[in-house]
Amino acid sequence: MCGETNRRAAISLVPHQGIRHELLREWTVGAETIAETNVTYLRQDGKEVTVPAVSIWRVGADGLIVDYRVFVDQTPVFAP
């Protein structure tokens, strides 16, 4: 019972039901990549909200990501 209560509480804190990414542009220089995207959230109230985002990542010699940063203002997702 406690696990189910915790699961429901965690779900209630999630502001969206779904998320979709649209890649607009991408630049790669050496081991670093910058991606400009539109991120669309399907909110719990059924409204869709799209916000711009930029992701920057760097890969190591083995091809795995060693640094990853996301820049996005999610304020509109939480707005009434």
Phi, psi and omega in degrees: 000317181298320179298318179294320178297316178296320179297314180296321179296318180295318179297322182294339179276345180283122185281354184221158177265336182202167182212143181221140180245136174240114179285122180264310180211155179214135178234132176233127177229112182062236183267001185250139179231140174240130180234128175260128184224161164253131179247123181251124178256137169263109185286165179301332180274005177091352179281144174261135178232127179249131179230148176283152178211155174229132176242139178231129177219158180229137179253150177274183181300333180275001179085358179271149180291128179249344178211132183217126181227140178235131179241115182205142174258107183270008181310314181297335179294326183265353182290148179294000000 
